[in-house]
Each structure stands twice: as structure tokens, then as C-alpha cells.
Amino acid sequence: MTEILNNTNETPVVIKKYFDNTSGLSTHPKSLNELIELLYQAFAANEVNIDYISTIMNNYKGTMDEWKPYIKFQSDRYTRNLVDAGNGKFSLIILCWAESQGSSIHNHMDSHCFLKCLQGTLIETKYAWPTIGEENPMHILQRTEVHEGEVAYINDSIGLHRIENPSHTETAVTLHLYIPPYDHCNIFDERTSRSNEAKVTFYSVGGRLTAIE
């Protein structure tokens, strides 16, 4: 099964579920740097073993010391902090969720999204795509708790989702891998299903605050 994805840099990435170009690579990254190196090796060609990507995301443990440069909270919204841009084929991002913060309902622009919970507990709510031309409340498909160390996955064929930190007293941190990257998405009103395009920005890049902040 082959899927060709288009990204914003016009670099096609071919996801082949059963193609194996990773047989000689480690499946247990011992650090964030090793995880990034393995991702670059896995994406050396345009044909990628998506099962391998899932495996290394699940097996990666990491430490707070290596995440610390990218952990930056804001009181009024969650933050997206770019760890590595992946030469346009993937992006690795740390998201920081202060107490009770959450995302809008959104899609992923035909990108594959892996979400690993590094700290705390998140709630992922998946929604069905709304019917074009109708204004009805969004239909919930599933609501799941994602605990520390667990990995969630979504793409647009599965549906839409929203991520929330349900705690009023604890923060949460997640590691996101997008294949390929995207710079905008569609957000949806839960009551009416109306959608708007939203630009995707970074609060920090490589540990440094961006100019727009």
C-alpha cells in the first residue's frame, strides 16, 4: 500500500506500509538526538516504513534534561516549539500545555501525526468530518486519555481531533512528529461545524523564541 503525500516545500514523501529501508537501524533510540538521527536515516529516501516510525516513537523514552530547551509555557495558550524541521520531509515539535489548555478541533492537511506524551496526561477527542453545506454540532468518534509514555496517531482519513490538558493543577508536554510538515490547517467550530483556515506558527525554534513572539 503506497500513499504519496504533498508538503509545503513540494518534496513528495511516499509512505509505504510494508516497504523496509530500515532493517539495519536501531529501534530503541536512547536520546532525543538519536531519535532525530534515526528519523533522518529513515527519510533518506522518499519511501518510508511507517511501522518503523511508529516503533521508534513508542520506544523512545528521553529525559527532562534533553527536553528542557524546548519546554516553554504561556499562560494564555499552548505553545509549539520546533525541535527539528527534518529537511522538509518531517517536523519534530514539542508542545507545552499549561493547566486546562487545549487546541481547537483541527485537521492535519493530509499529514501523518504521531503524538507522544512526555509529561502529564492529555485527552484526545476525535471527531468525524462534518457534512459539507450543513451546520450541525460536530460528531465525537472517540475520547481517549493519553498517559505519559503513550503514543497516539491520527491522519485525515481517521478524522479530526482536539487535544486538551484536563488538569487544573498540572502541566503537560507532548512530542509531535508530522509527516510531512504543514504551515496551515483548518479549525472547526464544535457547535456549527463551520471551518476556518489557521496559520501554524512556532513559539520557539531550536530553543530560541521566534521573532513573532
BALOBA-1460 file (C-alpha; in Angstrom, 3 decimals):
// residues 213
<rec num="1" residu="m" x="0.000" y="0.000" z="0.000"/>
<rec num="2" residu="t" x="1.517" y="3.303" z="-1.100"/>
<rec num="3" residu="e" x="0.433" y="6.839" z="-0.292"/>
<rec num="4" residu="i" x="2.023" y="9.926" z="-1.859"/>
<rec num="5" residu="l" x="1.900" y="12.999" z="0.339"/>
<rec num="6" residu="n" x="2.477" y="16.572" z="-0.772"/>
<rec num="7" residu="n" x="4.034" y="19.040" z="1.638"/>
<rec num="8" residu="t" x="4.515" y="22.785" z="1.645"/>
<rec num="9" residu="n" x="8.054" y="22.513" z="0.278"/>
<rec num="10" residu="e" x="6.880" y="20.431" z="-2.678"/>
<rec num="11" residu="t" x="9.008" y="17.494" z="-1.533"/>
<rec num="12" residu="p" x="6.890" y="14.367" z="-2.075"/>
<rec num="13" residu="v" x="7.074" y="11.765" z="0.651"/>
<rec num="14" residu="v" x="5.924" y="8.251" z="-0.163"/>
<rec num="15" residu="i" x="4.637" y="6.262" z="2.776"/>
<rec num="16" residu="k" x="4.812" y="2.532" z="2.124"/>
<rec num="17" residu="k" x="3.405" y="0.494" z="4.957"/>
<rec num="18" residu="y" x="5.380" y="-2.636" z="4.112"/>
<rec num="19" residu="f" x="8.467" y="-1.165" z="2.434"/>
<rec num="20" residu="d" x="11.599" y="-1.825" z="4.521"/>
<rec num="21" residu="n" x="14.506" y="0.569" z="4.197"/>
<rec num="22" residu="t" x="15.193" y="0.489" z="7.943"/>
<rec num="23" residu="s" x="16.224" y="-3.119" z="8.634"/>
<rec num="24" residu="g" x="19.678" y="-2.079" z="9.821"/>
<rec num="25" residu="l" x="18.550" y="0.776" z="12.056"/>
<rec num="26" residu="s" x="18.095" y="0.737" z="15.800"/>
<rec num="27" residu="t" x="14.523" y="0.522" z="17.063"/>
<rec num="28" residu="h" x="15.329" y="1.852" z="20.564"/>
<rec num="29" residu="p" x="16.606" y="5.443" z="20.425"/>
<rec num="30" residu="k" x="18.359" y="6.236" z="23.695"/>
<rec num="31" residu="s" x="18.213" y="10.011" z="23.361"/>
<rec num="32" residu="l" x="16.415" y="12.794" z="21.525"/>
<rec num="33" residu="n" x="19.438" y="13.280" z="19.271"/>
<rec num="34" residu="e" x="19.458" y="9.588" z="18.383"/>
<rec num="35" residu="l" x="15.734" y="9.706" z="17.624"/>
<rec num="36" residu="i" x="16.329" y="12.631" z="15.250"/>
<rec num="37" residu="e" x="19.267" y="10.846" z="13.600"/>
<rec num="38" residu="l" x="17.161" y="7.717" z="13.053"/>
<rec num="39" residu="l" x="14.375" y="9.808" z="11.538"/>
<rec num="40" residu="y" x="16.816" y="11.368" z="9.071"/>
<rec num="41" residu="q" x="18.102" y="7.929" z="8.115"/>
<rec num="42" residu="a" x="14.570" y="6.566" z="7.733"/>
<rec num="43" residu="f" x="13.692" y="9.522" z="5.493"/>
<rec num="44" residu="a" x="16.863" y="9.309" z="3.411"/>
<rec num="45" residu="a" x="14.657" y="8.018" z="0.591"/>
<rec num="46" residu="n" x="11.117" y="9.003" z="-0.323"/>
<rec num="47" residu="e" x="9.871" y="5.529" z="0.571"/>
<rec num="48" residu="v" x="9.372" y="5.206" z="4.307"/>
<rec num="49" residu="n" x="8.468" y="2.306" z="6.566"/>
<rec num="50" residu="i" x="5.719" y="3.917" z="8.637"/>
<rec num="51" residu="d" x="5.655" y="0.956" z="11.027"/>
<rec num="52" residu="y" x="9.301" y="1.634" z="11.861"/>
<rec num="53" residu="i" x="8.494" y="5.277" z="12.573"/>
<rec num="54" residu="s" x="5.721" y="4.179" z="14.926"/>
<rec num="55" residu="t" x="8.090" y="1.747" z="16.667"/>
<rec num="56" residu="i" x="10.827" y="4.266" z="17.410"/>
<rec num="57" residu="m" x="8.308" y="6.859" z="18.607"/>
<rec num="58" residu="n" x="6.861" y="4.297" z="21.009"/>
<rec num="59" residu="n" x="10.262" y="3.065" z="22.194"/>
<rec num="60" residu="y" x="11.809" y="6.493" z="22.729"/>
<rec num="61" residu="k" x="11.870" y="7.418" z="26.433"/>
<rec num="62" residu="g" x="14.045" y="10.510" z="26.819"/>
<rec num="63" residu="t" x="14.712" y="12.720" z="29.819"/>
<rec num="64" residu="m" x="13.604" y="16.114" z="31.042"/>
<rec num="65" residu="d" x="17.159" y="17.429" z="30.612"/>
<rec num="66" residu="e" x="17.063" y="16.950" z="26.817"/>
<rec num="67" residu="w" x="13.535" y="18.369" z="26.512"/>
<rec num="68" residu="k" x="14.255" y="21.387" z="28.738"/>
<rec num="69" residu="p" x="15.446" y="23.764" z="25.943"/>
<rec num="70" residu="y" x="12.075" y="23.333" z="24.199"/>
<rec num="71" residu="i" x="9.773" y="23.461" z="27.224"/>
<rec num="72" residu="k" x="8.281" y="26.954" z="27.210"/>
<rec num="73" residu="f" x="4.823" y="27.652" z="28.622"/>
<rec num="74" residu="q" x="2.461" y="30.569" z="28.080"/>
<rec num="75" residu="s" x="-0.404" y="31.381" z="30.415"/>
<rec num="76" residu="d" x="-2.903" y="32.188" z="27.659"/>
<rec num="77" residu="r" x="-2.284" y="29.384" z="25.133"/>
<rec num="78" residu="y" x="-0.329" y="26.233" z="24.494"/>
<rec num="79" residu="t" x="2.996" y="26.606" z="22.662"/>
<rec num="80" residu="r" x="4.530" y="24.822" z="19.661"/>
<rec num="81" residu="n" x="8.318" y="24.557" z="19.850"/>
<rec num="82" residu="l" x="10.222" y="23.271" z="16.821"/>
<rec num="83" residu="v" x="12.922" y="20.727" z="17.633"/>
<rec num="84" residu="d" x="13.890" y="19.739" z="14.069"/>
<rec num="85" residu="a" x="12.459" y="20.646" z="10.656"/>
<rec num="86" residu="g" x="13.537" y="17.385" z="9.032"/>
<rec num="87" residu="n" x="14.674" y="18.832" z="5.689"/>
<rec num="88" residu="g" x="11.048" y="19.329" z="4.722"/>
<rec num="89" residu="k" x="10.132" y="15.640" z="4.998"/>
<rec num="90" residu="f" x="9.080" y="15.661" z="8.648"/>
<rec num="91" residu="s" x="8.950" y="18.011" z="11.603"/>
<rec num="92" residu="l" x="9.532" y="17.163" z="15.255"/>
<rec num="93" residu="i" x="7.876" y="19.542" z="17.705"/>
<rec num="94" residu="i" x="7.431" y="19.778" z="21.475"/>
<rec num="95" residu="l" x="4.083" y="21.205" z="22.592"/>
<rec num="96" residu="c" x="3.637" y="22.624" z="26.079"/>
<rec num="97" residu="w" x="0.209" y="22.662" z="27.684"/>
<rec num="98" residu="a" x="-0.358" y="24.750" z="30.802"/>
<rec num="99" residu="e" x="-3.214" y="23.879" z="33.138"/>
<rec num="100" residu="s" x="-6.580" y="23.428" z="31.329"/>
<rec num="101" residu="q" x="-5.225" y="24.468" z="27.925"/>
<rec num="102" residu="g" x="-6.355" y="22.781" z="24.721"/>
<rec num="103" residu="s" x="-6.294" y="23.038" z="20.958"/>
<rec num="104" residu="s" x="-9.086" y="23.812" z="18.545"/>
<rec num="105" residu="i" x="-10.654" y="20.959" z="16.592"/>
<rec num="106" residu="h" x="-8.406" y="20.659" z="13.561"/>
<rec num="107" residu="n" x="-7.272" y="18.573" z="10.620"/>
<rec num="108" residu="h" x="-3.715" y="17.721" z="9.548"/>
<rec num="109" residu="m" x="-3.567" y="18.673" z="5.848"/>
<rec num="110" residu="d" x="-3.025" y="15.048" z="4.746"/>
<rec num="111" residu="s" x="-0.100" y="14.697" z="7.136"/>
<rec num="112" residu="h" x="0.535" y="11.749" z="9.442"/>
<rec num="113" residu="c" x="0.623" y="12.853" z="13.093"/>
<rec num="114" residu="f" x="2.292" y="10.927" z="15.926"/>
<rec num="115" residu="l" x="1.826" y="12.356" z="19.419"/>
<rec num="116" residu="k" x="3.881" y="11.047" z="22.351"/>
<rec num="117" residu="c" x="3.019" y="12.197" z="25.867"/>
<rec num="118" residu="l" x="6.231" y="13.152" z="27.653"/>
<rec num="119" residu="q" x="4.697" y="14.535" z="30.836"/>
<rec num="120" residu="g" x="1.222" y="14.608" z="32.341"/>
<rec num="121" residu="t" x="-1.990" y="13.276" z="30.824"/>
<rec num="122" residu="l" x="-3.812" y="14.562" z="27.746"/>
<rec num="123" residu="i" x="-7.289" y="13.921" z="26.393"/>
<rec num="124" residu="e" x="-7.591" y="13.329" z="22.657"/>
<rec num="125" residu="t" x="-11.097" y="13.750" z="21.234"/>
<rec num="126" residu="k" x="-11.581" y="12.502" z="17.680"/>
<rec num="127" residu="y" x="-14.388" y="13.886" z="15.512"/>
<rec num="128" residu="a" x="-15.980" y="12.808" z="12.250"/>
<rec num="129" residu="w" x="-15.617" y="15.123" z="9.290"/>
<rec num="130" residu="p" x="-18.707" y="17.351" z="9.042"/>
<rec num="131" residu="t" x="-21.042" y="17.147" z="6.068"/>
<rec num="132" residu="i" x="-20.310" y="19.905" z="3.574"/>
<rec num="133" residu="g" x="-23.078" y="22.513" z="3.438"/>
<rec num="134" residu="e" x="-24.649" y="21.538" z="6.762"/>
<rec num="135" residu="e" x="-24.284" y="23.349" z="10.083"/>
<rec num="136" residu="n" x="-24.634" y="20.777" z="12.840"/>
<rec num="137" residu="p" x="-22.730" y="20.016" z="16.038"/>
<rec num="138" residu="m" x="-19.540" y="18.032" z="15.484"/>
<rec num="139" residu="h" x="-19.921" y="14.284" z="15.996"/>
<rec num="140" residu="i" x="-17.499" y="12.748" z="18.511"/>
<rec num="141" residu="l" x="-15.983" y="9.439" z="17.419"/>
<rec num="142" residu="q" x="-13.813" y="8.704" z="20.424"/>
<rec num="143" residu="r" x="-12.355" y="10.291" z="23.541"/>
<rec num="144" residu="t" x="-9.106" y="8.816" z="24.857"/>
<rec num="145" residu="e" x="-6.711" y="9.601" z="27.691"/>
<rec num="146" residu="v" x="-3.079" y="9.656" z="26.575"/>
<rec num="147" residu="h" x="-0.793" y="8.982" z="29.525"/>
<rec num="148" residu="e" x="2.906" y="9.615" z="29.987"/>
<rec num="149" residu="g" x="4.918" y="7.416" z="27.621"/>
<rec num="150" residu="e" x="1.972" y="6.580" z="25.366"/>
<rec num="151" residu="v" x="1.712" y="7.430" z="21.658"/>
<rec num="152" residu="a" x="-1.417" y="8.484" z="19.766"/>
<rec num="153" residu="y" x="-1.748" y="8.602" z="15.978"/>
<rec num="154" residu="i" x="-4.103" y="10.326" z="13.556"/>
<rec num="155" residu="n" x="-4.393" y="11.295" z="9.912"/>
<rec num="156" residu="d" x="-7.195" y="12.918" z="7.948"/>
<rec num="157" residu="s" x="-8.662" y="9.581" z="6.855"/>
<rec num="158" residu="i" x="-9.337" y="8.811" z="10.532"/>
<rec num="159" residu="g" x="-10.945" y="12.174" z="11.224"/>
<rec num="160" residu="l" x="-10.311" y="15.420" z="13.086"/>
<rec num="161" residu="h" x="-9.164" y="15.836" z="16.666"/>
<rec num="162" residu="r" x="-8.641" y="18.135" z="19.609"/>
<rec num="163" residu="i" x="-6.012" y="17.774" z="22.353"/>
<rec num="164" residu="e" x="-6.622" y="19.044" z="25.889"/>
<rec num="165" residu="n" x="-4.820" y="19.093" z="29.213"/>
<rec num="166" residu="p" x="-7.667" y="18.260" z="31.615"/>
<rec num="167" residu="s" x="-5.718" y="19.071" z="34.783"/>
<rec num="168" residu="h" x="-6.329" y="22.305" z="36.690"/>
<rec num="169" residu="t" x="-3.083" y="21.884" z="38.654"/>
<rec num="170" residu="e" x="-0.549" y="20.086" z="36.412"/>
<rec num="171" residu="t" x="1.107" y="20.986" z="33.112"/>
<rec num="172" residu="a" x="1.657" y="18.558" z="30.238"/>
<rec num="173" residu="v" x="4.262" y="18.171" z="27.495"/>
<rec num="174" residu="t" x="3.947" y="16.257" z="24.210"/>
<rec num="175" residu="l" x="6.300" y="15.351" z="21.364"/>
<rec num="176" residu="h" x="4.709" y="15.543" z="17.900"/>
<rec num="177" residu="l" x="6.007" y="14.112" z="14.637"/>
<rec num="178" residu="y" x="4.357" y="15.344" z="11.434"/>
<rec num="179" residu="i" x="4.941" y="13.604" z="8.096"/>
<rec num="180" residu="p" x="5.184" y="15.803" z="6.043"/>
<rec num="181" residu="p" x="5.212" y="19.208" z="7.795"/>
<rec num="182" residu="y" x="2.485" y="21.766" z="7.138"/>
<rec num="183" residu="d" x="2.175" y="25.506" z="7.762"/>
<rec num="184" residu="h" x="-1.612" y="25.865" z="7.950"/>
<rec num="185" residu="c" x="-4.634" y="23.765" z="8.831"/>
<rec num="186" residu="n" x="-8.408" y="24.038" z="9.152"/>
<rec num="187" residu="i" x="-10.054" y="24.584" z="12.528"/>
<rec num="188" residu="f" x="-13.691" y="23.739" z="13.245"/>
<rec num="189" residu="d" x="-16.444" y="25.136" z="15.471"/>
<rec num="190" residu="e" x="-17.779" y="22.303" z="17.637"/>
<rec num="191" residu="r" x="-21.330" y="23.737" z="17.698"/>
<rec num="192" residu="t" x="-21.801" y="24.524" z="13.994"/>
<rec num="193" residu="s" x="-19.058" y="22.575" z="12.142"/>
<rec num="194" residu="r" x="-18.004" y="25.807" z="10.424"/>
<rec num="195" residu="s" x="-14.327" y="25.845" z="9.483"/>
<rec num="196" residu="n" x="-11.643" y="28.474" z="9.015"/>
<rec num="197" residu="e" x="-8.056" y="28.273" z="7.824"/>
<rec num="198" residu="a" x="-5.444" y="28.925" z="10.502"/>
<rec num="199" residu="k" x="-1.724" y="29.546" z="10.099"/>
<rec num="200" residu="v" x="0.526" y="27.230" z="12.093"/>
<rec num="201" residu="t" x="3.382" y="29.032" z="13.878"/>
<rec num="202" residu="f" x="6.174" y="28.219" z="16.327"/>
<rec num="203" residu="y" x="6.684" y="29.841" z="19.710"/>
<rec num="204" residu="s" x="10.344" y="28.820" z="19.591"/>
<rec num="205" residu="v" x="12.735" y="27.244" z="17.080"/>
<rec num="206" residu="g" x="15.741" y="25.289" z="18.299"/>
<rec num="207" residu="g" x="15.093" y="26.550" z="21.823"/>
<rec num="208" residu="r" x="15.016" y="30.249" z="20.876"/>
<rec num="209" residu="l" x="11.852" y="32.357" z="20.872"/>
<rec num="210" residu="t" x="10.725" y="33.350" z="17.407"/>
<rec num="211" residu="a" x="10.625" y="36.959" z="16.270"/>
<rec num="212" residu="i" x="6.832" y="36.990" z="16.119"/>
<rec num="213" residu="e" x="6.739" y="36.420" z="19.844"/>
